Amino acid sequence: EALQALRTSALTHVDETPWKKRGILHWLWTGVGEGVTVHRIDRRRNREALTRLLGTDYDGIRVTDRLASYDKIPAKQRQLCWAHLERDFRGFAQGPRKGRAFGKVGVDIAQALMRCVRHHRQHGDRARFEEEVRPHLGDLIELLVDGACSEIPKVSGFAAHLLARSDSLWTFVDHEGVPPTNNAAERSIRKAVLWRKNCFGSQSDRGLRFAERMLTVIATKRRRAEAVLDYLVEVARTAICGSPAPPLMPQTAPS
């Protein structure tokens, strides 16, 4: 139920974090959709693992970081996380002297874009927002074009990497309601990280399934402002009685 709801969401945030089974590295993938949060543990961190989470149809928009596994998502249906991007620019600004100018300009552009986003939340004028934000996007492209020609390998490589994905940098401008950051997935995955640190992962396939399913139930019910404990009690009751488990997601009546 949760996977189906995630795969049909118009907007999905995706992230991943390490998880272990008996010390062997696995990956806990997180997808945050409309009224649902799915946690799924996979042996891999590749495109096939992403497909096992999201399916093969990409009708909605996915907000992600720049992991290569996400490059299979069509550029116009992907929003790259600007929080990650600002941190990368800040790394240049605070790093070796030769790359500092590039990094400082990048930080200024990222912060200017975030100010536009905050102002839009206050005034709500979409046309004004688009007018304010587009000059900064032009500044970014100019910075990246210059950076790609730089004699500094790290700067030129980073700039070329972003230019190749530039269509996914401003999806949030073209589609109202799409955020410029992946904070929703990062907040959701935090509880899983705390669990992992306390229990050191899982010891069996059954343990993996328990962890991913329990995390999914808790996160989804809380996201919908529904009682987690009441649902789990009902699940236990139906299991004892041998009756069907209660649905996790709201059921729509047939037309």
C-alpha positions as CSV (number, residue, x, y, z in Angstrom):
1,E,0.0,0.0,0.0
2,A,2.7,2.4,1.0
3,L,4.8,1.7,-2.1
4,Q,1.8,2.2,-4.4
5,A,1.0,5.5,-2.7
6,L,4.6,6.6,-3.1
7,R,4.8,5.7,-6.7
8,T,1.7,7.6,-7.6
9,S,2.6,10.8,-5.6
10,A,2.9,13.9,-7.7
11,L,5.9,15.0,-5.5
12,T,8.4,12.6,-3.9
13,H,11.5,13.3,-1.8
14,V,14.1,10.5,-1.9
15,D,17.2,9.8,0.2
16,E,19.3,6.9,1.4
17,T,21.5,6.0,4.4
18,P,23.7,3.0,5.3
19,W,22.2,0.0,7.2
20,K,23.8,-3.2,8.1
21,K,22.8,-6.9,8.3
22,R,25.3,-8.8,10.4
23,G,28.0,-6.2,9.6
24,I,27.3,-6.4,5.9
25,L,26.5,-3.0,4.3
26,H,23.0,-2.4,3.1
27,W,21.1,0.8,2.3
28,L,18.0,2.1,3.8
29,W,16.1,4.1,1.1
30,T,13.5,6.6,2.1
31,G,10.7,8.0,-0.1
32,V,8.4,10.8,1.2
33,G,5.3,11.3,-0.8
34,E,1.8,12.7,-0.4
35,G,0.6,11.4,3.0
36,V,3.1,8.5,3.0
37,T,6.7,7.8,3.9
38,V,8.3,4.5,2.8
39,H,11.5,3.1,4.2
40,R,13.0,0.2,2.2
41,I,16.2,-1.7,2.9
42,D,18.2,-2.8,-0.2
43,R,21.5,-4.5,-0.7
44,R,22.4,-1.9,-3.3
45,R,22.6,1.9,-3.7
46,N,22.3,1.8,-7.5
47,R,19.6,2.6,-10.1
48,E,18.0,-0.9,-9.8
49,A,17.5,-0.3,-6.1
50,L,15.9,3.1,-6.8
51,T,13.6,1.3,-9.3
52,R,12.6,-1.2,-6.6
53,L,11.6,1.7,-4.5
54,L,9.9,4.0,-7.0
55,G,8.9,1.6,-9.8
56,T,9.4,2.3,-13.4
57,D,6.8,5.1,-14.1
58,Y,7.9,8.6,-13.3
59,D,4.9,10.8,-13.7
60,G,5.7,13.0,-10.8
61,I,8.6,15.1,-9.6
62,R,11.4,13.7,-7.5
63,V,13.5,15.8,-5.2
64,T,17.0,14.2,-4.7
65,D,20.6,14.9,-4.1
66,R,23.2,14.4,-6.9
67,L,23.9,10.7,-6.4
68,A,24.5,9.1,-9.8
69,S,21.8,6.5,-9.1
70,Y,19.2,9.3,-9.5
71,D,20.4,10.3,-13.0
72,K,17.9,7.9,-14.6
73,I,15.1,10.3,-13.5
74,P,14.2,12.6,-16.4
75,A,15.8,16.0,-15.9
76,K,12.5,17.9,-16.0
77,Q,11.0,15.6,-13.4
78,R,13.8,16.0,-10.9
79,Q,14.8,18.8,-8.5
80,L,18.3,18.8,-7.1
81,C,18.7,19.8,-3.5
82,W,19.9,23.3,-3.1
83,A,20.9,22.8,0.5
84,H,23.5,20.2,-0.7
85,L,24.6,22.6,-3.4
86,E,25.1,25.5,-1.0
87,R,27.2,23.2,1.2
88,D,29.4,22.2,-1.8
89,F,29.9,25.8,-2.8
90,R,30.8,26.7,0.9
91,G,33.4,23.9,0.8
92,F,35.1,25.6,-2.1
93,A,34.8,29.0,-0.4
94,Q,36.5,27.7,2.7
95,G,38.9,25.4,0.9
96,P,42.2,25.9,-1.1
97,R,42.7,29.6,-2.1
98,K,42.4,29.0,-5.8
99,G,38.8,27.8,-5.6
100,R,37.6,30.3,-3.1
101,A,36.3,33.0,-5.5
102,F,34.2,30.4,-7.3
103,G,32.8,29.1,-4.0
104,K,32.0,32.5,-2.6
105,V,30.0,33.5,-5.7
106,G,28.2,30.2,-5.6
107,V,27.2,30.7,-1.9
108,D,25.9,34.2,-2.7
109,I,23.7,32.9,-5.5
110,A,22.4,30.0,-3.4
111,Q,21.6,32.3,-0.5
112,A,19.9,34.8,-2.8
113,L,17.7,32.1,-4.2
114,M,16.7,30.9,-0.7
115,R,15.8,34.5,0.1
116,C,13.5,34.6,-2.9
117,V,11.8,31.4,-1.7
118,R,11.3,32.8,1.8
119,H,9.8,36.0,0.4
120,H,7.5,34.0,-1.8
121,R,6.1,32.2,1.2
122,Q,5.3,35.5,2.7
123,H,3.7,37.4,-0.3
124,G,2.5,34.4,-2.3
125,D,2.8,36.1,-5.7
126,R,4.0,33.5,-8.2
127,A,4.7,35.9,-11.0
128,R,6.8,38.2,-8.7
129,F,8.7,35.1,-7.4
130,E,9.6,34.0,-10.9
131,E,10.7,37.5,-11.9
132,E,12.9,37.7,-8.8
133,V,14.5,34.3,-9.0
134,R,15.4,34.0,-12.7
135,P,18.3,36.6,-12.7
136,H,20.0,34.5,-10.0
137,L,19.6,31.4,-12.2
138,G,21.3,33.3,-15.0
139,D,24.1,34.2,-12.7
140,L,24.5,30.5,-11.8
141,I,24.8,29.4,-15.4
142,E,27.4,32.1,-16.1
143,L,29.4,31.0,-13.0
144,L,29.2,27.3,-14.1
145,V,30.2,28.0,-17.7
146,D,33.2,30.0,-16.4
147,G,34.0,27.3,-13.9
148,A,33.9,24.5,-16.4
149,C,36.7,26.4,-18.3
150,S,38.8,26.8,-15.1
151,E,42.3,25.4,-14.9
152,I,41.5,24.2,-11.4
153,P,40.5,20.5,-11.8
154,K,38.1,20.3,-8.9
155,V,36.3,23.5,-10.0
156,S,36.0,22.6,-13.6
157,G,34.8,19.1,-12.8
158,F,32.2,20.3,-10.3
159,A,30.9,23.0,-12.7
160,A,30.7,20.5,-15.6
161,H,28.9,18.1,-13.4
162,L,26.2,20.7,-12.6
163,L,25.9,22.0,-16.1
164,A,25.1,18.5,-17.3
165,R,22.2,18.5,-14.7
166,S,21.2,22.2,-15.1
167,D,17.7,21.4,-16.2
168,S,17.1,19.9,-12.7
169,L,18.3,22.9,-10.8
170,W,15.2,25.1,-11.2
171,T,12.3,22.7,-11.4
172,F,11.0,24.4,-8.3
173,V,10.7,27.6,-10.3
174,D,8.7,26.0,-13.1
175,H,6.4,24.0,-10.8
176,E,4.6,25.6,-7.9
177,G,4.7,23.6,-4.7
178,V,8.1,21.9,-5.5
179,P,10.6,22.9,-2.8
180,P,14.2,23.6,-3.7
181,T,15.6,21.3,-0.9
182,N,15.3,17.7,0.1
183,N,14.7,18.5,3.8
184,A,11.6,16.3,4.0
185,A,13.5,13.1,3.2
186,E,16.4,14.1,5.4
187,R,14.1,14.8,8.4
188,S,12.3,11.5,7.8
189,I,15.5,9.4,7.6
190,R,16.9,10.9,10.9
191,K,14.9,8.5,13.1
192,A,16.1,5.6,11.1
193,V,19.7,6.8,11.6
194,L,19.1,7.0,15.4
195,W,17.7,3.5,15.4
196,R,20.6,2.2,13.5
197,K,23.1,3.8,15.8
198,N,21.4,2.2,18.9
199,C,20.9,-1.3,17.5
200,F,23.8,-1.5,15.0
201,G,21.5,-2.7,12.2
202,S,19.8,-6.0,11.8
203,Q,20.9,-9.6,12.1
204,S,18.6,-11.4,9.6
205,D,16.4,-10.8,6.5
206,R,13.4,-11.0,8.9
207,G,15.0,-8.2,10.9
208,L,15.5,-6.1,7.8
209,R,11.8,-6.5,6.9
210,F,10.7,-5.7,10.5
211,A,12.8,-2.5,10.5
212,E,11.7,-1.1,7.2
213,R,8.0,-1.9,7.8
214,M,7.9,-0.6,11.3
215,L,9.7,2.6,10.2
216,T,7.2,2.9,7.3
217,V,4.2,2.5,9.5
218,I,5.3,4.9,12.2
219,A,6.4,7.6,9.7
220,T,3.3,7.3,7.6
221,K,0.9,7.4,10.5
222,R,2.6,10.3,12.1
223,R,2.7,12.1,8.7
224,R,-1.1,11.7,8.5
225,A,-1.6,12.7,12.2
226,E,-3.0,9.3,13.0
227,A,-2.4,7.2,16.1
228,V,0.5,4.8,15.6
229,L,-0.2,2.6,18.7
230,D,-3.9,2.2,17.9
231,Y,-3.0,0.9,14.5
232,L,-0.4,-1.5,15.8
233,V,-2.8,-2.9,18.4
234,E,-5.4,-3.5,15.6
235,V,-2.7,-5.2,13.5
236,A,-1.9,-7.5,16.5
237,R,-5.6,-8.2,17.1
238,T,-6.3,-9.2,13.6
239,A,-3.2,-11.4,13.5
240,I,-4.4,-13.3,16.6
241,C,-7.9,-13.6,15.2
242,G,-6.7,-14.7,11.7
243,S,-8.5,-11.9,10.0
244,P,-7.2,-9.4,7.4
245,A,-4.9,-6.7,8.7
246,P,-6.3,-3.2,8.7
247,P,-5.2,-1.0,5.7
248,L,-2.3,1.4,6.3
249,M,-3.5,3.9,3.8
250,P,-7.1,5.4,3.5
251,Q,-9.3,3.3,1.3
252,T,-11.3,5.1,-1.4
253,A,-14.8,3.8,-2.0
254,P,-15.4,2.3,-5.5
255,S,-17.3,4.6,-7.8
